[in-house]
Amino acid sequence: MSGHVQKRLVSSVSRLASVAPSTVPKSFPPREAFLAENEVARPAFDPQLWASLQPVPSTALSAFAHRIGLGSVLHSEDDVRQACTHPTFVDVYRQHYPDERIPRSNGQLAALGNSLMGLFATEYLQAKYPYLPTRVQKAALTAHVGPATCASVAQEMGAGQLLKWVRKPETSTSRPVLHSDALASIPRSLTALIYKNHSLPTARQFVHSYFLSRKVDFRSMLKFLDPKKALREMVFRFGREAPKSRLLKETGRFSNCPVFVVGIFSGPDKLGEGFGSSLKMAEFRAAENALHRVFLTARPDHEVQLPSSTFPTGLGDVFRHGPEVREGSYKAPELVAAEIRYASATNSSAAPIARNPRTT
């Protein structure tokens, strides 16, 4: 191979993020890049594929662990490397390097981390928003720790350059593996590693810091077909007086752009308020506002207690602690009224009052 071609290949590979430029002159070109004249024709050498199969530099893994604040928790670079290696990468690596040591993938770690993230998010949402309807809780759970959010957090962490994966098309027995799916496995695997190497409270703190601290618009998930009827059922469930609408303010009634402000009261208490260009629209918005005030009622942060706080607080997972380790304290909150499942539509008295616009 001429010197000019070798320099050109070296410059091409050094621009790829998967290979450290300092290691390229030592390991490149690889043996498979050379073709003998009497050799059977085979596909040309692909430097991008070769670069994608090379291990991530240890310096990049160490910098990543310290950048996300886990330098003192993830001591081994092999653990970080495993968290960034998707199972789809293993088969391709085995095909090209059958005699080499097969890298560990994050398949099992991602499954464990996904369960832990679901646990942390579910208990937090139920403790923070006790009146949130079940279907909205599921949508909020997906918004906080779902695949799209995990992939976005991985990108923000800077894990995209460390990811080892291979795109796979959809088959009759498996769904396709896209770049976002592989990225989503990294935060899940990190959660599992923190739980296994340190403790459950530390893993919970990691999920709260990167996922549950994000603001999610729950109002867009609450949609009502008939909020007035839903409000009547809710007020009846709480044993309060039937709601009544009252006109609070108005302007331009006989003009082409009137504005009405309507309030809904239960006895002397005002439940909600809304405005509109007609009395019907203002009353609709007032009832919707009253429902939002109840369903989106949030406990103060200092009153939120999580059931997972009963697990031991020492190092290690919950199955490796001795009998001398004490459990954390927990006081169960008072039960709230059962979920109201009426008055979504005029013709259906058993339809849920809140529906998830993403699934219906």
MOLIN-V542843 format. One record per residue. N is the residue number from 0. PHI is phi in degrees with one decimal (none if undefined). Layout:
n-><N/N>
phi-><PHI/PHI>
This chain:
n-><0/1/2/3/4/5/6/7/8/9/10/11/12/13/14/15/16/17/18/19/20/21/22/23/24/25/26/27/28/29/30/31/32/33/34/35/36/37/38/39/40/41/42/43/44/45/46/47/48/49/50/51/52/53/54/55/56/57/58/59/60/61/62/63/64/65/66/67/68/69/70/71/72/73/74/75/76/77/78/79/80/81/82/83/84/85/86/87/88/89/90/91/92/93/94/95/96/97/98/99/100/101/102/103/104/105/106/107/108/109/110/111/112/113/114/115/116/117/118/119/120/121/122/123/124/125/126/127/128/129/130/131/132/133/134/135/136/137/138/139/140/141/142/143/144/145/146/147/148/149/150/151/152/153/154/155/156/157/158/159/160/161/162/163/164/165/166/167/168/169/170/171/172/173/174/175/176/177/178/179/180/181/182/183/184/185/186/187/188/189/190/191/192/193/194/195/196/197/198/199/200/201/202/203/204/205/206/207/208/209/210/211/212/213/214/215/216/217/218/219/220/221/222/223/224/225/226/227/228/229/230/231/232/233/234/235/236/237/238/239/240/241/242/243/244/245/246/247/248/249/250/251/252/253/254/255/256/257/258/259/260/261/262/263/264/265/266/267/268/269/270/271/272/273/274/275/276/277/278/279/280/281/282/283/284/285/286/287/288/289/290/291/292/293/294/295/296/297/298/299/300/301/302/303/304/305/306/307/308/309/310/311/312/313/314/315/316/317/318/319/320/321/322/323/324/325/326/327/328/329/330/331/332/333/334/335/336/337/338/339/340/341/342/343/344/345/346/347/348/349/350/351/352/353/354/355/356/357/358/359>
phi-><none/-68.4/-65.9/-65.3/-66.5/-63.7/-63.7/-66.7/-67.0/-62.2/-66.5/-69.2/-71.7/-66.4/-83.6/-82.3/-72.2/-75.4/-123.0/-72.8/-58.2/-68.1/-97.3/-64.4/-61.1/-80.1/-114.1/-128.3/-78.5/-73.7/-63.1/-72.4/-81.3/-94.7/-121.4/-82.8/-64.6/-90.7/-82.6/-65.9/-61.6/-146.9/-57.7/-66.1/-67.8/-106.7/-65.2/-69.6/-65.1/-60.4/-66.0/-67.8/-88.8/-80.5/-67.4/-71.5/-58.1/-62.8/-64.0/-67.1/-67.2/-65.7/-64.7/-64.8/-61.9/-74.7/-66.8/-94.1/80.9/-116.6/-62.6/-88.3/-100.8/-95.9/-77.4/-93.0/-69.5/-64.8/-65.8/-65.0/-63.5/-65.7/-64.3/-99.7/-110.5/-79.0/-57.5/-65.3/-74.5/-65.2/-63.4/-67.7/-64.0/-65.2/-66.8/-88.2/-131.7/-65.5/-91.6/-86.7/-70.3/-74.7/-69.0/-79.2/-100.8/-101.3/-58.1/-70.2/-63.2/-64.7/-65.5/-66.0/-64.6/-63.4/-66.0/-65.3/-64.6/-62.9/-62.9/-63.8/-71.2/-66.3/-66.7/-70.1/-64.9/-69.3/-79.2/-79.3/-122.8/-67.7/-98.2/-67.5/-60.5/-59.8/-68.9/-73.0/-60.7/-65.4/-66.1/-67.3/-61.5/-65.3/-66.8/-83.5/-128.5/-73.8/-59.4/-63.9/-68.0/-62.3/-64.7/-65.5/-65.0/-62.1/-65.4/-65.2/-71.6/87.6/-85.7/-61.5/-76.4/-97.0/-69.9/-115.2/-158.3/-138.1/-66.5/-127.1/-76.4/-74.4/-122.5/-70.5/-115.7/-146.4/-84.5/-68.2/-109.5/-103.1/-62.6/-66.0/-65.3/-67.4/-63.3/-63.4/-72.0/-70.9/-60.8/-65.1/-66.8/-62.9/-60.8/-66.6/-65.1/-63.4/-65.1/-75.1/-87.6/-125.1/-163.0/-67.6/-58.8/-68.2/-64.2/-65.4/-64.0/-62.9/-67.3/-65.9/-71.1/-97.0/-123.9/-77.7/-82.0/-79.6/-87.0/-122.0/-81.8/-74.3/-61.7/-69.5/-89.3/-98.5/-122.5/-123.4/-79.7/-141.1/-64.7/-63.9/-68.2/-62.6/-66.6/-60.7/-66.0/-68.1/-63.0/-64.3/-64.3/-86.8/70.9/-104.8/-66.0/-61.4/-71.2/-132.3/-93.5/-136.9/-77.8/-93.7/-147.3/-157.2/-155.2/66.9/-58.2/-101.0/-99.9/-86.4/-141.5/-76.7/-135.4/-121.1/-118.5/-118.9/-115.7/-112.2/-120.9/-120.5/68.8/-83.6/-92.5/-86.0/-87.7/-163.2/-146.3/-152.3/-128.2/-178.3/-81.3/-142.6/-63.1/-65.9/-66.0/-64.9/-66.9/-60.7/-69.0/-66.5/-66.1/-65.3/-63.9/-64.9/-66.4/-62.5/-63.0/-80.2/-66.2/-97.2/-63.0/-117.8/-73.8/-60.2/-59.7/-74.0/-102.0/-78.5/-117.7/-108.2/-59.9/-69.7/-70.9/-76.0/-71.2/-58.1/-101.0/-79.1/-71.8/95.6/-80.9/-72.0/-98.4/-110.0/-90.6/-83.9/-68.4/-78.5/-79.2/-87.7/-83.9/-74.1/-85.1/-155.7/-121.1/-65.6/-74.9/-69.1/-72.4/-96.2/-61.8/-62.7/-62.3/-88.2/-124.1/-137.9/69.7/-77.6/-141.8/-67.2/-92.0/-133.4/-83.8/-109.6/-77.0/-67.4/-74.7/-116.7/-130.3/-86.6/-64.6/-80.7/-114.6/-115.8>
